[in-house]
């Protein structure tokens, strides 16, 4: 397993390159997106240093409820096990009760693999902890990215350690009391120069409290903004077909289907699911992105893809305990 805490440049590490090539070899054409990322809101209450949301030019709005229902109804009918994320480039708990109503509707429509990520800042308000535990979520991922108050608050700009950390601990305590299987609670850590020294202690702390721990390399959000990491190299002769372009469909709050989950300003779009089915949108993305990627026709890709190095961050390390059905669809455990 690659140790992302070492801050190596991905393409200078032969083990990492081999891992990326193995990821590419496993890419296949899907008739329906195995992962669907739907932006129920584009509002966010933080300005994290490793995220381009603070540079986003499009308006911040909530998705119309009727559009969400149209989307999840098709998912439930066509591919109930599709990994469905009700957030994209915003903090979904801002929706308060409306979020949990939307998730309940998706479950009634037949969606069985709901995954939510959050910055955790609203866990201690609006009864959010109990609503998480009572929800149909399969996984609940908390992006924390720091262990000490100083590092956490530097990276998660606008968040307070003394509110988020106790709330996550309370969430885990209540989950233990209930003996719940789902949702699995995952503490996520994106490794960067500012926090790499805390990664091991972060892992130990949250595993001891009963969370799964996900360690992943930092990405650049397509390099369209100012976010950069020294671990990603541009212009390197090694390149693989992007796993996100191949496996994920991302939908903005207004219904536009964009290139992928890092296309935060809709630089590339194939239309709106307000006017077409998810299947039709997926087919259009296939012609525009998936086929050129898998055929290594890099010059035929949109400019956003040609300049992006985020494919180098594919993969993450997960720490046990593992609960059935809670690893991402692409995950394969490392060889022992």
C-alpha positions as CSV (number, residue, x, y, z in Angstrom):
1,X,0.0,0.0,0.0
2,X,1.3,3.4,-0.9
3,X,2.1,5.6,2.1
4,X,0.6,9.0,1.2
5,X,2.0,10.6,4.4
6,X,5.5,10.7,2.9
7,X,4.6,13.5,0.4
8,X,6.4,11.8,-2.5
9,X,5.7,13.0,-6.0
10,X,3.4,10.4,-7.3
11,X,5.1,9.8,-10.6
12,X,8.6,9.6,-9.1
13,X,7.5,6.6,-7.0
14,X,7.7,3.4,-8.9
15,X,5.3,1.6,-6.5
16,X,2.8,4.4,-6.9
17,X,3.1,4.4,-10.7
18,X,2.5,0.7,-10.7
19,X,-0.6,1.2,-8.5
20,X,-1.9,3.9,-11.0
21,X,-1.4,1.6,-13.9
22,X,-3.3,-1.2,-12.1
23,X,-6.1,1.3,-11.5
24,X,-6.3,2.0,-15.2
25,X,-6.3,-1.6,-16.2
26,X,-9.4,-2.1,-14.1
27,X,-11.4,0.6,-15.9
28,X,-14.4,-0.6,-17.9
29,X,-17.3,1.0,-19.7
30,X,-20.4,1.2,-17.5
31,X,-23.9,1.4,-18.9
32,X,-24.9,3.7,-15.9
33,X,-22.5,5.7,-13.7
34,X,-21.3,3.6,-10.8
35,X,-20.8,6.9,-8.9
36,X,-23.2,9.8,-9.1
37,X,-22.3,13.1,-7.4
38,X,-25.3,15.5,-7.1
39,X,-24.9,19.0,-5.7
40,X,-28.0,19.6,-3.6
41,X,-26.4,22.9,-2.6
42,X,-23.4,24.8,-3.8
43,X,-23.2,26.8,-0.5
44,X,-20.3,26.2,1.8
45,X,-19.5,27.8,5.1
46,X,-15.7,27.3,5.0
47,X,-12.8,28.5,3.0
48,X,-10.4,25.6,3.2
49,X,-6.9,26.2,2.0
50,X,-6.8,23.1,-0.2
51,X,-10.2,23.7,-1.9
52,X,-11.1,25.9,-4.8
53,X,-14.7,26.7,-3.5
54,X,-13.4,30.1,-2.4
55,X,-12.5,30.9,-6.1
56,X,-15.8,29.6,-7.6
57,X,-17.4,32.1,-9.9
58,X,-20.9,30.6,-10.3
59,X,-23.7,31.5,-8.0
60,X,-24.3,29.6,-4.7
61,X,-27.8,28.1,-4.7
62,X,-29.7,25.0,-3.6
63,X,-30.9,22.4,-6.1
64,X,-34.7,22.4,-6.8
65,X,-36.4,19.6,-4.9
66,X,-38.2,18.4,-7.9
67,X,-34.9,18.0,-9.8
68,X,-33.4,15.9,-7.0
69,X,-36.5,13.7,-7.0
70,X,-36.3,13.2,-10.8
71,X,-32.6,12.2,-10.5
72,X,-33.0,9.7,-7.7
73,X,-36.1,8.2,-9.2
74,X,-34.1,7.2,-12.2
75,X,-31.2,5.9,-10.1
76,X,-33.6,3.8,-8.1
77,X,-35.1,2.4,-11.2
78,X,-32.0,1.8,-13.3
79,X,-29.2,1.2,-10.8
80,X,-30.2,1.1,-7.1
81,X,-26.6,0.2,-6.0
82,X,-25.1,3.3,-7.7
83,X,-22.9,5.1,-5.2
84,X,-25.0,8.3,-4.8
85,X,-23.5,11.3,-3.1
86,X,-26.0,14.1,-2.3
87,X,-23.3,16.7,-2.3
88,X,-20.6,18.0,-4.7
89,X,-19.2,21.4,-4.1
90,X,-21.0,22.6,-1.0
91,X,-21.8,21.6,2.6
92,X,-25.1,19.6,2.4
93,X,-25.9,19.9,6.2
94,X,-26.7,23.6,5.5
95,X,-30.0,22.3,4.1
96,X,-31.0,21.2,7.7
97,X,-34.2,19.1,7.7
98,X,-34.5,19.4,4.0
99,X,-31.4,17.3,3.5
100,X,-32.7,14.4,5.5
101,X,-36.1,14.6,3.7
102,X,-34.3,14.3,0.4
103,X,-32.3,11.3,1.6
104,X,-35.4,9.6,2.8
105,X,-37.1,10.2,-0.6
106,X,-34.0,8.7,-2.3
107,X,-34.2,5.6,-0.1
108,X,-38.0,5.2,-0.8
109,X,-37.2,5.5,-4.6
110,X,-34.9,2.5,-4.2
111,X,-31.4,4.0,-3.8
112,X,-29.4,1.7,-1.5
113,X,-25.9,3.2,-1.5
114,X,-26.1,6.8,-0.2
115,X,-22.9,8.4,0.8
116,X,-22.5,11.9,2.4
117,X,-19.4,13.9,3.1
118,X,-19.4,16.8,5.5
119,X,-17.0,19.3,7.1
120,X,-18.7,18.6,10.5
121,X,-19.3,22.2,11.4
122,X,-23.1,21.8,11.9
123,X,-23.0,18.4,13.7
124,X,-23.6,20.1,17.0
125,X,-26.7,22.0,15.8
126,X,-30.2,21.3,14.5
127,X,-30.2,17.7,15.9
128,X,-27.8,16.7,13.1
129,X,-26.1,13.9,15.0
130,X,-29.4,12.0,15.6
131,X,-30.5,12.7,12.1
132,X,-27.3,11.2,10.7
133,X,-27.7,8.1,12.7
134,X,-31.4,7.8,11.8
135,X,-30.8,8.4,8.1
136,X,-30.5,5.8,5.2
137,X,-26.9,6.7,4.7
138,X,-24.5,3.8,4.1
139,X,-21.4,6.0,4.8
140,X,-20.9,9.4,6.5
141,X,-17.5,10.9,5.7
142,X,-16.1,13.7,7.8
143,X,-13.3,15.7,6.2
144,X,-11.1,16.8,9.1
145,X,-7.6,17.1,7.7
146,X,-5.9,18.0,10.9
147,X,-5.4,16.7,14.4
148,X,-4.2,19.6,16.5
149,X,-6.4,22.8,16.8
150,X,-3.7,24.8,15.1
151,X,-3.4,22.6,12.0
152,X,-7.1,21.8,11.8
153,X,-8.1,25.5,11.9
154,X,-5.4,26.6,9.5
155,X,-6.5,24.1,6.9
156,X,-10.3,24.1,7.5
157,X,-10.5,27.9,7.6
158,X,-13.6,29.1,9.4
159,X,-14.1,25.9,11.4
160,X,-13.5,25.6,15.1
161,X,-11.7,22.6,16.5
162,X,-13.4,22.9,19.9
163,X,-16.8,22.5,18.2
164,X,-16.1,20.0,15.4
165,X,-13.9,17.5,17.3
166,X,-16.2,17.1,20.3
167,X,-19.2,16.7,18.0
168,X,-17.6,14.0,16.0
169,X,-16.7,12.2,19.2
170,X,-20.3,12.5,20.3
171,X,-21.5,11.1,17.0
172,X,-19.3,8.1,17.5
173,X,-20.4,7.7,21.1
174,X,-24.1,7.7,20.2
175,X,-23.4,5.3,17.3
176,X,-21.7,2.8,19.7
177,X,-24.7,3.1,22.2
178,X,-27.2,2.3,19.5
179,X,-25.1,-0.6,18.1
180,X,-25.7,0.7,14.6
181,X,-24.2,-1.0,11.6
182,X,-24.9,2.0,9.2
183,X,-23.9,4.6,8.5
184,X,-20.2,3.8,8.9
185,X,-18.4,6.9,10.2
186,X,-15.2,7.7,8.3
187,X,-12.7,10.3,9.4
188,X,-10.9,11.6,6.3
189,X,-7.5,13.2,6.1
190,X,-6.1,14.7,2.9
191,X,-2.4,14.8,3.1
192,X,-0.5,18.0,2.4
193,X,2.6,19.8,3.5
194,X,0.8,21.5,6.4
195,X,-0.5,18.4,8.1
196,X,1.5,15.3,7.0
197,X,3.3,15.2,10.3
198,X,-0.1,14.6,12.1
199,X,-1.3,11.8,9.8
200,X,-0.3,8.8,12.0
201,X,-1.6,10.3,15.2
202,X,-4.8,11.2,13.4
203,X,-5.2,7.6,12.3
204,X,-4.6,6.3,15.8
205,X,-7.0,8.7,17.5
206,X,-10.0,8.1,15.3
207,X,-9.5,4.3,15.0
208,X,-9.4,4.1,18.8
209,X,-12.8,5.9,18.9
210,X,-14.4,3.5,16.4
211,X,-14.2,5.4,13.2
212,X,-12.9,4.1,9.9
213,X,-10.0,6.3,8.7
214,X,-9.4,7.3,5.2
215,X,-6.0,8.8,4.2
216,X,-5.9,10.3,0.8
217,X,-3.5,12.5,-1.2
218,X,-4.4,16.1,-1.7
219,X,-5.7,17.1,-5.2
220,X,-5.7,20.4,-7.1
221,X,-9.3,20.6,-8.3
222,X,-8.3,20.4,-11.9
223,X,-5.6,23.1,-11.7
224,X,-8.2,25.7,-12.8
225,X,-7.6,27.8,-9.7
226,X,-4.7,28.4,-7.4
227,X,-4.7,25.2,-5.3
228,X,-1.4,23.3,-5.9
229,X,0.5,20.4,-4.4
230,X,4.1,19.4,-5.1
231,X,3.0,15.8,-5.2
232,X,1.3,16.3,-8.6
233,X,3.5,16.7,-11.7
234,X,2.3,18.3,-14.9
235,X,3.9,17.6,-18.3
236,X,5.2,14.2,-17.2
237,X,5.3,11.5,-20.0
238,X,3.4,9.0,-17.8
239,X,-0.4,9.4,-17.9
240,X,-3.3,7.1,-17.3
241,X,-7.0,7.4,-18.2
242,X,-8.7,9.3,-15.4
243,X,-10.7,7.1,-13.0
244,X,-13.1,9.9,-12.2
245,X,-13.7,10.7,-15.8
246,X,-14.4,7.0,-16.4
247,X,-16.5,6.2,-13.3
248,X,-18.2,9.4,-12.1
249,X,-21.0,11.7,-13.3
250,X,-21.2,15.0,-11.5
251,X,-24.3,17.2,-11.5
252,X,-24.4,20.9,-10.4
253,X,-27.3,22.3,-8.4
254,X,-28.9,23.7,-11.6
255,X,-28.9,20.3,-13.3
256,X,-25.8,20.8,-15.5
257,X,-23.8,17.7,-16.1
258,X,-20.1,18.6,-15.9
259,X,-16.8,16.9,-16.7
260,X,-16.2,15.5,-13.3
261,X,-16.3,16.2,-9.6
262,X,-13.5,18.8,-9.8
263,X,-15.1,20.8,-12.5
264,X,-16.4,23.3,-10.0
265,X,-17.1,26.2,-12.4
266,X,-18.7,24.1,-15.1
267,X,-16.0,24.6,-17.7
268,X,-17.2,21.5,-19.5
269,X,-20.9,20.5,-19.7
270,X,-22.9,18.1,-21.9
271,X,-26.3,19.6,-21.0
272,X,-28.8,19.4,-18.1
273,X,-30.6,16.5,-16.5
274,X,-33.6,18.8,-16.2
275,X,-34.0,18.2,-20.0
276,X,-32.6,14.6,-20.4
277,X,-32.2,11.3,-18.6
278,X,-29.1,10.4,-16.6
279,X,-28.5,7.6,-19.2
280,X,-28.4,10.1,-22.0
281,X,-26.1,12.4,-20.1
282,X,-23.8,9.5,-19.3
283,X,-23.7,8.5,-23.0
284,X,-22.7,12.0,-24.0
285,X,-20.0,12.1,-21.4
286,X,-18.7,8.8,-22.8
287,X,-18.2,10.3,-26.2
288,X,-16.6,13.5,-24.9
289,X,-14.4,12.1,-22.1
290,X,-14.4,8.4,-21.3
291,X,-13.5,7.1,-24.8
292,X,-10.7,9.6,-25.4
293,X,-9.3,8.8,-22.0
294,X,-9.3,5.1,-22.3
295,X,-7.8,5.4,-25.9
296,X,-5.1,7.8,-24.6
297,X,-6.2,10.4,-27.1
298,X,-5.0,13.2,-24.8
299,X,-5.2,15.9,-27.5
300,X,-8.9,15.2,-28.0
301,X,-9.8,15.9,-24.4
302,X,-11.3,19.2,-23.3
303,X,-8.7,21.7,-22.1
304,X,-9.8,21.2,-18.5
305,X,-8.8,17.5,-18.7
306,X,-5.6,18.1,-20.7
307,X,-4.2,20.4,-17.9
308,X,-5.4,18.3,-15.0
309,X,-3.1,16.1,-12.9
310,X,-5.7,15.0,-10.3
311,X,-5.8,11.5,-11.8
312,X,-2.4,11.1,-10.0
313,X,-4.3,11.1,-6.7
314,X,-6.5,8.1,-7.5
315,X,-6.9,5.7,-4.6
316,X,-6.8,6.1,-0.9
317,X,-5.8,3.9,2.1
318,X,-8.6,2.7,4.4
319,X,-8.1,1.5,7.9
320,X,-10.4,-1.2,9.5
321,X,-12.9,-2.0,10.8
322,X,-14.5,-2.7,7.5
323,X,-18.3,-3.1,7.3
324,X,-19.8,-5.0,4.4
325,X,-20.8,-2.7,1.5
326,X,-19.1,0.4,2.8
327,X,-16.0,0.5,0.6
328,X,-16.2,2.6,-2.6
329,X,-17.0,0.6,-5.7
330,X,-13.5,0.9,-7.0
331,X,-11.7,-0.3,-3.8
332,X,-9.6,-3.4,-3.8
333,X,-7.8,-4.3,-0.6
334,X,-4.0,-4.3,-0.8
335,X,-2.2,-7.6,-1.4
336,X,-1.0,-9.1,1.9
